[in-house]
Amino acid sequence: MNTAIELLKQTQGTIFVNEDGDETPFELLPPLTNEELRNLEARIPCPIPEDVRELLLFARGFEGVLDRIDFSGVIGGFGFEVAFPYTVDIAADGFGNFWIVGLIQKLRCRRKGWQEK
């Protein structure tokens, strides 16, 4: 059982009310296509874990919170590659704030030093 998927299913249709009293429905975004999933895999430095793969094939994210949460990283715009070379931008608030997932390459130790996998 994928806990994230179960939580998204339970939350679907919930109405959120912001501090101004505006109501916004929680709505799932469509899943990634196989091609979009391959493109995501090609631009990140590590394999996508199976539970995240299942999540992306169920829904790429949702609307109704921070405008949109998108697990596929298509939001873009963070752009601070010097500090975070491999990121997946999952949300932005429209005021220059971003929520990102920072990814790292796995390293393995060899007798003569470190080598990137």
Contacts in CASP RR format, 6 or more apart in sequence:
PFRMAT RR
TARGET T0000
AUTHOR 0000-0000-0000
METHOD contacts of the structure
MODEL  1
MNTAIELLKQTQGTIFVNEDGDETPFELLPPLTNEELRNLEARIPCPIPE
DVRELLLFARGFEGVLDRIDFSGVIGGFGFEVAFPYTVDIAADGFGNFWI
VGLIQKLRCRRKGWQEK
2 51 0 8 1.000
2 54 0 8 1.000
2 55 0 8 1.000
2 58 0 8 1.000
4 51 0 8 1.000
4 55 0 8 1.000
5 54 0 8 1.000
5 55 0 8 1.000
5 58 0 8 1.000
5 59 0 8 1.000
8 28 0 8 1.000
8 58 0 8 1.000
8 59 0 8 1.000
8 61 0 8 1.000
8 62 0 8 1.000
11 26 0 8 1.000
11 62 0 8 1.000
12 26 0 8 1.000
12 27 0 8 1.000
12 28 0 8 1.000
13 25 0 8 1.000
13 26 0 8 1.000
13 27 0 8 1.000
14 25 0 8 1.000
14 26 0 8 1.000
15 23 0 8 1.000
15 24 0 8 1.000
15 25 0 8 1.000
15 26 0 8 1.000
16 23 0 8 1.000
16 24 0 8 1.000
16 25 0 8 1.000
16 26 0 8 1.000
16 64 0 8 1.000
16 65 0 8 1.000
17 23 0 8 1.000
17 24 0 8 1.000
18 24 0 8 1.000
24 63 0 8 1.000
24 64 0 8 1.000
24 65 0 8 1.000
25 64 0 8 1.000
26 62 0 8 1.000
26 63 0 8 1.000
26 64 0 8 1.000
26 65 0 8 1.000
27 62 0 8 1.000
27 63 0 8 1.000
27 64 0 8 1.000
28 59 0 8 1.000
28 61 0 8 1.000
28 62 0 8 1.000
29 59 0 8 1.000
29 60 0 8 1.000
29 61 0 8 1.000
29 62 0 8 1.000
29 63 0 8 1.000
29 68 0 8 1.000
29 70 0 8 1.000
30 59 0 8 1.000
30 60 0 8 1.000
31 56 0 8 1.000
31 57 0 8 1.000
31 58 0 8 1.000
31 59 0 8 1.000
31 60 0 8 1.000
32 40 0 8 1.000
32 56 0 8 1.000
32 57 0 8 1.000
32 60 0 8 1.000
32 72 0 8 1.000
36 60 0 8 1.000
36 72 0 8 1.000
37 48 0 8 1.000
37 53 0 8 1.000
37 56 0 8 1.000
37 57 0 8 1.000
40 48 0 8 1.000
40 56 0 8 1.000
40 72 0 8 1.000
40 73 0 8 1.000
40 88 0 8 1.000
41 47 0 8 1.000
41 48 0 8 1.000
44 86 0 8 1.000
44 88 0 8 1.000
44 103 0 8 1.000
45 86 0 8 1.000
45 103 0 8 1.000
45 104 0 8 1.000
45 105 0 8 1.000
46 86 0 8 1.000
46 103 0 8 1.000
46 104 0 8 1.000
46 105 0 8 1.000
46 106 0 8 1.000
48 56 0 8 1.000
52 71 0 8 1.000
55 71 0 8 1.000
56 71 0 8 1.000
56 72 0 8 1.000
60 70 0 8 1.000
60 71 0 8 1.000
60 72 0 8 1.000
60 74 0 8 1.000
61 68 0 8 1.000
61 69 0 8 1.000
61 70 0 8 1.000
61 71 0 8 1.000
61 72 0 8 1.000
62 68 0 8 1.000
62 69 0 8 1.000
63 69 0 8 1.000
66 91 0 8 1.000
66 92 0 8 1.000
66 93 0 8 1.000
66 99 0 8 1.000
67 91 0 8 1.000
67 92 0 8 1.000
67 93 0 8 1.000
67 94 0 8 1.000
68 75 0 8 1.000
68 91 0 8 1.000
69 90 0 8 1.000
69 91 0 8 1.000
69 99 0 8 1.000
70 90 0 8 1.000
70 91 0 8 1.000
71 88 0 8 1.000
71 90 0 8 1.000
72 88 0 8 1.000
73 88 0 8 1.000
73 89 0 8 1.000
73 90 0 8 1.000
75 89 0 8 1.000
75 90 0 8 1.000
75 91 0 8 1.000
75 92 0 8 1.000
75 98 0 8 1.000
76 89 0 8 1.000
76 92 0 8 1.000
76 98 0 8 1.000
77 89 0 8 1.000
77 92 0 8 1.000
77 98 0 8 1.000
78 84 0 8 1.000
78 87 0 8 1.000
78 89 0 8 1.000
78 98 0 8 1.000
78 100 0 8 1.000
79 87 0 8 1.000
81 87 0 8 1.000
84 100 0 8 1.000
84 102 0 8 1.000
86 102 0 8 1.000
86 103 0 8 1.000
86 104 0 8 1.000
86 105 0 8 1.000
87 100 0 8 1.000
87 101 0 8 1.000
87 102 0 8 1.000
87 103 0 8 1.000
88 100 0 8 1.000
88 101 0 8 1.000
88 102 0 8 1.000
88 103 0 8 1.000
89 98 0 8 1.000
89 99 0 8 1.000
89 100 0 8 1.000
90 99 0 8 1.000
90 100 0 8 1.000
90 101 0 8 1.000
91 98 0 8 1.000
91 99 0 8 1.000
92 98 0 8 1.000
92 99 0 8 1.000
105 116 0 8 1.000
105 117 0 8 1.000
106 116 0 8 1.000
106 117 0 8 1.000
107 114 0 8 1.000
107 115 0 8 1.000
107 116 0 8 1.000
107 117 0 8 1.000
108 114 0 8 1.000
108 115 0 8 1.000
108 117 0 8 1.000
END
